[in-house]
Amino acid sequence: KETMMFCYKDPGSNAPAIVMDDVFDKQMLNNMIKEIQEKVPPQKAEHMSEGELTSQKDTRNSTVRWFMDAGFESILRQSIDVANYVAGWRYDIVKPEMLQFTEYNIDGHYNWHTDGQGDHHSTRNWSIDEKPKNLRSTKDPFLLGTVRKISVSVILNDDYEGGNLEFMELGEYGKIITTSVKPKIGTCIIFPSFVNHRVSPVTKGTRYSVVAWYGGPPFK
């Protein structure tokens, strides 16, 4: 049976994640930033609060643009499959949701949160609404009955300060442990969706990333 426990730690940062450098070509990512900004209008980023999607700047301050690029996602999926095996998770996963291009300007941040819980009460049901109200709703039939299991953040640039992806865990004797992954262009940071994490405030420049979630049946 599947389990939500994990032991893998990135050797460089000791974060509970697989960190893969140079997965994507730098010029490819530069072109992606320009193309998405030109073609896809930005939206105010939302987050879950008391079971519903909402937008509160003190919790999450960024914009997002939703897109899908088959070539980009194919490379991403290969990285996910390798990480899923190497880390020992071996989670049963299916296709991802839409890819999320995220832009954090100065003071942009996303406070501590998880991307999904993985239990049977969190499975996605069919939504008749044009826009799903929470993470338990979907208009994609391929995602019915699934939960988020693996999250990935692709760093599109590193010419900014702050904006680190940080993780929080409960260590031995109840000690809270935080770790941080230093941004590097072309890097994929892959981790279980139930891990507590945040994006620290950007202090200089603009942080661009692509975030994706790969789901599957709930844990047993």
C-alpha positions as CSV (number, residue, x, y, z in Angstrom):
1,K,0.0,0.0,0.0
2,E,1.1,3.6,-0.6
3,T,2.2,5.7,2.3
4,M,2.6,9.4,2.7
5,M,5.9,9.1,4.6
6,F,9.1,10.0,2.9
7,C,12.8,9.9,3.7
8,Y,14.6,11.4,0.7
9,K,16.5,14.7,1.3
10,D,18.2,16.8,-1.3
11,P,22.0,16.5,-0.7
12,G,22.7,20.1,-1.3
13,S,20.0,21.8,0.8
14,N,18.6,18.9,2.9
15,A,15.2,19.9,1.7
16,P,12.5,17.1,1.4
17,A,12.7,17.4,-2.4
18,I,14.4,16.3,-5.5
19,V,16.4,19.2,-7.0
20,M,17.3,18.7,-10.7
21,D,19.6,21.4,-12.2
22,D,19.7,22.4,-15.9
23,V,16.6,20.5,-16.9
24,F,15.6,23.3,-19.3
25,D,17.7,25.4,-21.7
26,K,18.1,29.0,-20.5
27,Q,17.2,30.5,-23.9
28,M,14.1,28.4,-24.1
29,L,13.0,29.7,-20.7
30,N,13.7,33.3,-21.7
31,N,11.6,32.9,-24.8
32,M,8.8,31.2,-22.7
33,I,8.6,34.2,-20.4
34,K,8.2,36.6,-23.3
35,E,5.7,34.4,-25.2
36,I,3.4,33.7,-22.2
37,Q,3.4,37.4,-21.1
38,E,2.4,38.4,-24.7
39,K,-0.3,35.8,-25.2
40,V,-1.8,35.0,-21.8
41,P,-3.5,37.7,-19.6
42,P,-2.4,37.7,-15.9
43,Q,-4.8,36.9,-13.1
44,K,-4.6,37.6,-9.4
45,A,-3.3,34.5,-7.7
46,E,-5.7,32.7,-5.4
47,H,-5.2,30.3,-2.5
48,M,-7.3,28.0,-0.3
49,S,-8.9,29.5,2.8
50,E,-11.5,27.7,4.9
51,G,-12.2,25.3,2.0
52,E,-12.7,27.9,-0.7
53,L,-10.4,29.6,-3.2
54,T,-9.8,33.3,-2.3
55,S,-7.4,36.1,-2.8
56,Q,-5.7,37.8,0.1
57,K,-2.6,39.8,-0.6
58,D,-1.1,39.2,2.9
59,T,-1.1,35.4,2.2
60,R,-0.3,35.3,-1.5
61,N,1.0,38.3,-3.5
62,S,1.6,37.3,-7.2
63,T,0.0,37.0,-10.6
64,V,-0.6,33.8,-12.5
65,R,-1.2,32.8,-16.1
66,W,-2.6,29.4,-17.1
67,F,-1.2,27.6,-20.1
68,M,-0.3,24.2,-21.6
69,D,2.8,23.5,-23.7
70,A,3.1,19.9,-24.8
71,G,6.9,20.0,-25.4
72,F,7.6,21.7,-22.1
73,E,5.2,19.3,-20.2
74,S,6.9,16.2,-21.9
75,I,10.3,17.2,-20.5
76,L,8.7,18.0,-17.2
77,R,6.9,14.6,-17.0
78,Q,10.2,12.8,-17.6
79,S,11.8,14.7,-14.7
80,I,8.8,13.9,-12.5
81,D,8.9,10.2,-13.4
82,V,12.7,10.0,-12.6
83,A,12.2,11.9,-9.3
84,N,9.2,9.8,-8.3
85,Y,11.3,6.6,-8.7
86,V,14.6,7.9,-7.3
87,A,13.1,9.4,-4.2
88,G,11.3,6.2,-3.4
89,W,7.8,7.7,-3.5
90,R,6.7,5.6,-6.5
91,Y,3.3,7.4,-6.4
92,D,0.6,6.4,-8.8
93,I,0.1,9.5,-10.9
94,V,-1.8,10.6,-14.0
95,K,-1.7,13.7,-16.2
96,P,-1.1,17.2,-14.6
97,E,-3.5,20.1,-14.2
98,M,-2.9,23.2,-16.4
99,L,0.6,24.6,-16.0
100,Q,0.8,27.8,-13.9
101,F,3.2,30.6,-14.9
102,T,3.8,32.7,-11.8
103,E,5.2,36.2,-11.5
104,Y,6.4,37.6,-8.1
105,N,7.4,41.3,-8.1
106,I,9.1,43.1,-5.2
107,D,7.3,42.1,-1.9
108,G,5.7,39.2,-3.8
109,H,5.4,36.0,-1.7
110,Y,3.3,33.0,-0.8
111,N,3.0,32.1,2.9
112,W,3.3,28.6,4.3
113,H,0.9,26.2,2.7
114,T,0.5,22.7,1.3
115,D,-0.7,22.0,-2.3
116,G,-2.9,19.0,-1.3
117,Q,-3.7,16.5,1.4
118,G,-3.9,13.2,-0.5
119,D,-6.8,11.7,1.5
120,H,-10.1,10.3,0.1
121,H,-12.1,13.3,1.3
122,S,-9.9,15.5,-0.9
123,T,-10.6,13.7,-4.2
124,R,-11.9,15.8,-7.1
125,N,-15.5,15.7,-8.1
126,W,-17.2,17.0,-11.2
127,S,-17.9,20.8,-11.3
128,I,-20.8,22.4,-13.2
129,D,-19.4,25.8,-12.5
130,E,-17.3,27.5,-15.2
131,K,-14.6,28.1,-12.6
132,P,-14.1,25.5,-9.8
133,K,-14.5,26.9,-6.4
134,N,-11.9,24.8,-4.6
135,L,-9.4,22.0,-5.2
136,R,-12.1,19.3,-4.8
137,S,-13.7,20.4,-8.0
138,T,-12.7,19.9,-11.6
139,K,-14.0,20.3,-15.2
140,D,-11.3,17.8,-16.5
141,P,-12.8,14.3,-16.6
142,F,-9.3,12.8,-16.5
143,L,-8.8,14.3,-13.0
144,L,-12.0,13.0,-11.5
145,G,-11.3,11.0,-8.3
146,T,-7.7,12.2,-8.0
147,V,-5.8,14.2,-5.5
148,R,-2.5,16.2,-5.8
149,K,0.5,14.0,-5.1
150,I,3.6,15.6,-6.6
151,S,4.3,19.3,-7.0
152,V,7.0,20.8,-9.1
153,S,8.4,24.3,-9.4
154,V,10.5,25.2,-12.5
155,I,12.8,28.2,-11.9
156,L,12.6,30.4,-15.1
157,N,15.1,33.1,-14.0
158,D,17.5,33.8,-11.2
159,D,18.3,37.5,-11.6
160,Y,16.4,38.5,-8.5
161,E,16.9,38.4,-4.7
162,G,14.7,36.8,-2.1
163,G,12.0,34.6,-3.4
164,N,13.5,31.3,-2.1
165,L,11.4,28.1,-2.1
166,E,11.4,27.1,1.6
167,F,10.2,23.9,3.3
168,M,9.0,23.3,6.9
169,E,9.1,19.9,8.6
170,L,8.5,18.5,12.1
171,G,11.8,17.0,13.2
172,E,12.9,14.9,16.2
173,Y,11.3,15.8,19.6
174,G,8.8,18.1,17.8
175,K,11.5,20.5,16.6
176,I,10.5,22.6,13.5
177,I,13.0,22.4,10.7
178,T,13.1,24.8,7.8
179,T,15.2,24.4,4.7
180,S,15.6,26.5,1.6
181,V,16.5,25.8,-2.1
182,K,18.5,28.6,-3.7
183,P,17.0,29.5,-7.1
184,K,18.9,28.6,-10.3
185,I,17.5,29.1,-13.8
186,G,16.5,25.8,-15.4
187,T,16.1,23.9,-12.1
188,C,13.2,21.7,-11.3
189,I,12.3,21.4,-7.6
190,I,10.0,18.3,-7.1
191,F,8.4,17.4,-3.8
192,P,5.3,15.6,-2.4
193,S,2.3,18.0,-2.5
194,F,1.5,17.5,1.2
195,V,4.8,19.0,2.3
196,N,4.5,22.5,3.9
197,H,6.3,25.1,1.9
198,R,6.4,28.8,1.0
199,V,8.0,31.4,-1.4
200,S,9.8,34.0,0.7
201,P,9.3,37.7,-0.2
202,V,11.1,38.9,-3.3
203,T,13.4,41.9,-2.3
204,K,14.8,42.8,-5.7
205,G,13.8,42.1,-9.3
206,T,11.0,39.7,-10.5
207,R,10.7,36.0,-9.9
208,Y,9.3,33.8,-12.7
209,S,8.4,30.2,-12.3
210,V,6.2,27.4,-13.7
211,V,4.3,25.4,-11.2
212,A,2.6,22.1,-11.9
213,W,0.8,19.4,-9.9
214,Y,0.6,15.7,-10.8
215,G,-2.3,13.8,-9.2
216,G,-3.5,10.3,-8.8
217,P,-5.8,8.2,-6.7
218,P,-5.8,9.1,-3.0
219,F,-3.3,7.4,-0.7
220,K,-4.2,4.1,1.1
